[in-house]
Amino acid sequence: MSGGGPAADSSGNIYLVTGNGTFDAASTTAPNNDYGDTILKLGPPAGGSFPVLSYFRTSAVDSPDTQDQDQGSGGLLLLPTVGSFNYLVQAGKRGDVALADQASLGGFAPFENNVVEWLSDALPQGVWGSPTYWNGNVYYGPQNGPILAFSFDTVSTAMLSTAPTSQSVHSYVFPGPTSPISSSGTSNGILWALDNSQFCNDGAGGCGPAVLYAIDPTNLATEFWDSSQNAGDAGGNAVKFTVPTVANGKVYVGTRGNDTGYGGTSVPGELDVYGLKPN
């Protein structure tokens, strides 16, 4: 899940997503216990193991396995309850967004995707991070594109909008951001996004600072600030899947310092802390 952790509900069930691997869970032949490229719901431990209570697997059986299109490149998010609806949202390398029922994720069917809502190619460049939620919106940061907001119906249907309702100005190269939001309840929201594309190792666009963006979550086209605007705000060199952490009015970003990915530098890693500047 590109560094994302599993989710858990109030009953102790654990939700996670797997990457490429054997899938035989739908087979009638035992042991049929391989769950490659699936969203999984695991029950609380019993008898020394976590029982699989439910799963979802895309109808594309041969792909993603044979084409390196891991479902598990993206994390998942348990959404707020709407009436009797308890859903989760998830997307992977294929860029299809799945809205699934937490009670029964959908299993596998050869010709259809048995989920509540399936947004085909909604994130065409794929996802290597996790969605975030605030005030009736789900935010995604795919690679090679802007951050996208999808509205979430908190009144009746608990469904997502079929198309983005807002997008950022800045476009994020691989791996794309996971973007937490700070707020005063339902107001004064700030979406925080890291451009980690210069993460120095193989597959990076280069080697350079992580750039932190502060964006209006009610209109992603409005950027409040970013750390590349002033030399004194520049962070250390980027780390691939780092997510900014917000606590006590500050934003914390883990970086390489001046390390270029191969060691031998004076600051092999540093924690950059951003906060309000004094007047």
N, C-alpha and C positions, 0 to 999 in steps of 0.2 A: 504493500500500500504506500510505497514511496516515502517511508518513514512515519506514516500515520499509524495510530494505535487502534485497537479494536474498540467497539462501542458496547455498552451494556445497558439493559433496561432495569426497571425497579424489581423485577422478579429474579434477577441474577443471570439472565440469559446473555450470551456474548455473541456479537455479530462481527464478522470479518470477511475478507475477500481473498481468494487464492489466485496465484498466477498460473503460468503454463504448466501442464502436467497431465497425467492420465485421468480420464473421466470415464467411469463405468458405473456410477451410482444409479443410473436408470436401467441398468441391465437386470435381467431376471436370474442371472447366473452369479452365484456367490463367488468371491466375497463382496463384490460390488460396493466397495467402500472407498473409492478414489474420487476426489472432488476437485479436479483441476479446473481452473477458470470458473469458479462459482462464488456466489454470495452465500455465506453459511450462517446459520443460527445454531449455536451450541447451547445446550442446557447446562445447568449447574453440575459440577462434577459428581459422578455416581460410579462407585466401584473402581475408582482410580482413573477414570477417563471422562471426557466431555461428550455426551451423546449428541449426535446431529439430529436436531428437531425439525429442521426445514432447510431447503437450499433453493437457489435459482441458478440456472445455467442457460445462456443464450442458445437459440435454436441452431446456430452455426456450429455443428459438432466438430468438423475438421479444422475450421478456423474458429477461435484464435490460436489453437495449439500449434498448427503447422506454419503459421505466419507471424509468430512472435507478437501476438495481439493480446497480451495479458489483460484479463478482466481486472486482476488485482493490482494494476499499476495505480489505481485510484482508491482512496479511502471512502468510507461511507458515513452517512449522517442520519441519526434518528430524528425525525421531524416532530414538531409539537402535535399533540393529540387534537383532532378536530372532531367533535361529536364522538362517534364510535370508531373513527378512523385512526389507526396507528401505522404510519407509513415510514419508510426509509428511502433515501435517494443515494444512487451510486453510479459512477461512470468509470471506464477504463481507457485503454489505448485506442479502442475503436471509436470512441467519442459518442457512443449512444448512452443516453441518460435513462436509467431505470428507476421508476417509482414503484416500490414493492410493499406489500402488506407484511408487517412484522409477524403477524400470526401465522401466515402461510406464504412463503416467499415466491412460490410459483413452480418449483421443480423444473422439469425439462420436457419439452415437446418438440418434435423434429421440424415442425413447420410454422411455429408461432412462439412468441415470447409471452409466457403467461404471467405478466405482471400487471399492476393497476394501470400504469401509463408507461409507454415506451417512446422516447423522443429520439428517433433515428438520426444519427449524424448531427446531433445538436451542437457537439463540440468537435468539429471536423478534424482538428489536429491531435485529439486525444488528451488525456489527463494523467499527470504524474503528481497528484496531490489530492487534497480533500476539499469537499464543499464546506461552506459556512452558512449560517442562517442568522437573520436579524429582521424583525418587524415585517414578517410576511414575505421575505425574499430569500432565495437561495443563490449563493454566489459561487461561481466556478472560475478558475484560472487555468485554462488550457494552454498548451505550449503554442508558440508561434501565432499568438492572437491576443486580443484584449481580455480583461476580466469581464465576465458576463453575469447579469442578474436575471433570474427567472422569478416571476411572482408566484407565491404559494397561497392558495385560497384557504384562509383561516376561518372562514365563516360557515361554509357548507360542504364543499366537495373534497378539500384537502389535495387538490390537483395542482400541478405546475402549469404555468403558461407554456404554450407550445413553441414560443419563440422568445428570445431575450427581450426584456423591457428596458435595458440600459446596458451600456458598455463603456469601458475606460478608454481614454485617449491613448495611453501608452500600450504598446504591444509587447508581450513577454515571450522571450525565446525559451527553449527547453531549459529547465524543467517546468516552468510556469509556477505561479504562486499558490499557496494556501493562505487565505487572507482573513485573519481574525478581525473582529470589530469591537471597538471600545465605545461606550455610550453612557449616558445618564438615563437608564431605563430605556424608554422608547424615543428619546430625543438626544440631540448632540452626538450623533454617531460619527465615527471615523473608521473607515476600512483601511487596514494596514497591509501593504503588499510589498514583498521583497522581489526585486529582480536579481536572481542568483545565476544568471546565464554565464557570467565570467568566473566559473567555479574552478578554473585552473587545470583540472585533470582531463583525461581523454573524453571527448564528446562535448567539451565546453566550447563556447564561442570565443574564449580567450581567458585571460587571467586578470582580474581587477576587482574593485570594490563591490560589495553587495550594495544595492541602491534601495533605500526604503522610501515608499510612497505613502502619503496620507491622502485619502480620497473620500469624497462625499458618497456614502452608501445609498442616499436617496436619489442621486444622479451621478453615476460613475464618470460622466464626462467632466465633472468638476474636480480638479486636483488642487488640494490645499497647499501641498508642499512636497518636495522630495530632497533626499540627502545629497544629490549631485549639484544642487543650486549654489551651494557655498562650500568652498574648499575645506573649511573647518568642520563641516558636517559629514565629511566622507568617512565611510566605514572601512573595516579591514576587508581583505580579499574574501570573495564569496565562498560559501559552502553549499553544495548541491541542493539538499532538501531542507535547508533551515527554514523554520517558521518563526516570525516575530512573536514575542511573548509580551503581553500587556499586563502590568501590575502596578498598583499604587501611583498612577499618573505618569508612568514611564513605559517606554518600549525597549525591550531587550533583544539584541540581535547577536547571535553567535557567529564569529567569523574566523578566518585563517590568520588574522593579523597580516604580516607581510610575507607569510609563507606562500610559495608559488605552487604547492602541491607535491613538491619533491624534497622538502626539508632543506636544511642548511641555512635557515634565516634566523634573524635575531628575535622575532616575535612569532612563534609557531602557531599561536592562536590567541584570540582576545574576545572579550565580551564588550560590545558597544552598547551604551545606554543613552537613549534619547529622552529628553524631557523639555518642559517649557524653559525658554531662555529668560534670564532676568531682564527687566526693563532697563 
